[in-house]
Every structure is written in structure tokens, then in C-alpha cells.
Amino acid sequence: MRKSRIVLIGMILLCISLLTACEGRGLPSISPELLASKKSVLFVTSPNINPAIKTSVETALPNWREAHQITYDWMQDMPDINEDVKKKMKEKTYDYIYVIGNDLVPSAVQASTELTQNKWTLLQDQANADNNAIQDHPNLVVQYVDTSVLQTQVEAWVESKIAARTSIEWVTTASKPIPSAWAPSEEADHIVLLDNNPEWLKQLKFQISSHRSEWVVLYAPADASVIQKLKAIGTPVMNVNASTANLNWDEILKNSVQTLSDQAWKSGKKSYNANELKELKLS
């Protein structure tokens, strides 16, 4: 009887020892270094972005979490970064905020000056002529489409029209004169300035009719209302400031997360590289 009791006690002690060992293996300790390396990210996307961009983000974010220990939230179809959105941003601490969509850029730039505890990255989805107007901030990255390569396309298009003796009406502003090789002084009556003639549209229609012009070229950047009025005339319009960018969003997001993993985030403006921008052409 005494021997059986000793065996029973021994078995109980053995079980307790095994349970303790299993418990230790089941709850591994997390090192302070690993905890410190974990980052949180918020993605904000415009309702006007291409659906393919959403697909790329939807695919990338789980990989950010599993391969790079990055937690994330995603606010979709945001028309702007308004006070309600900023309130939600303040409710949870995010190390990085990524904003995708040109129409979100103005409000996101403003929000970055208010929520300075976050590092902001604005990813343009199309070319934007106003990049130079975006001020640098120490907590802001703006990644943009470099439109300098369009100049070659514009020059080739214009020169082909001139060689074909096509009549063109030019629409621009005083601060952006038409190159003399394209519109010499003797053809000054083919130019309409937007900023010194309130009747510019009436004048343009008159010139188109008088010269039997086949094209209107918008040479200076203009707002949507001007472009709409030009298109309503009925004569084909070439807007040399408008372009279509074919971006590789899988590559952009892969490079973005690598930057975070390398702790290489640095404020400033930078253009998409050759692997991220597959094609840029005049619209």
C-alpha cells in the first residue's frame, strides 16, 4: 500500500513537471527588440483610384503583417482627409500613414502638418502639374510621376502637325509663352491668353473659324472648367499637361515595405523609378 502511494505521488509530480514544460513551450517570450521593431500602418485610398490599385493593396497588406510584423488598417473610398478622418487617425497610434490618389493630396498635405507624430507617404496615381507647389515637411514623402519624359512626346506631336501644315490655335498664359519655333511672331493671331482676356473663349472661337483650325493646343496648365469649355467647342483639343500613367503598384508597395523594414524612410519628394512607372503617355 505504501509502495503504491509512492508510485502515485511520483506520477503526479511527473505530470506536473510535463505540464509546466508544455506551458513554457506554448507561450514563448517576445524579446523587447521584436516588440520595438513592430510598426503600425494606416492606408487611406481615394474612391477614384483604379480598381487594380485596390487589388494590389489588398494582396500586399497581409504580407506586410506576416513577413514584416507590420499591423495595418485600411480606410477605403475617402473623398478627402477631413476632420472625421483625422479624428480616427488620432484614436489609434500609427507609425506610418500611406495615402493613395491624386485627389487626396491637398487635404493629406494639410493633415500632415497637423498630425506630425505620423510619417506620411503620399502616392500619386497620375501625373500632377502642381508638384512644385507642394511644400516639403519633415514628416512627409510625396512620390510622384515624373512628367519630364513627356516633353519629347509633345515636341514630336507638334512638329508632325507643323510638317503637315496643320492650323493650330494655342491657348496659354502670359507666364508660359509658346516657343517661337512653334508659333512665330507672324502667327501671333493664333494665340489666346487665358489670363488677360475675359472674352478668351469668344476670341478663340473666332480664330478657329477664321483660320479653319484643326486643333486647339492647351499649353499652360488650366483647371477643369477651362478644359470643359475647350472641349465643348468641338475642335479636337490636345492638352500637353495631361498624361496617362501606367504604374506597377505591386512593385511600388514592395519597395515601400522594404523601406520600412530597412528603416530607410526619409522625407522629401521622389519620382517613381523605371520599374514602378511602366508607361507614361499623352492623354
Salt bridges, closest charged atoms under 4 A:
GLU66 OE2 - ARG65 NH2 3.55
ASP73 OD2 - LYS92 NZ 2.94
ASP77 OD1 - LYS54 NZ 2.69
GLU83 OE2 - LYS86 NZ 2.83
GLU114 OE1 - LYS86 NZ 2.94
GLU169 OE2 - HIS190 ND1 3.08
GLU169 OE2 - HIS211 ND1 2.71
ASP189 OD2 - HIS211 NE2 3.27
GLU251 OE1 - LYS254 NZ 3.41
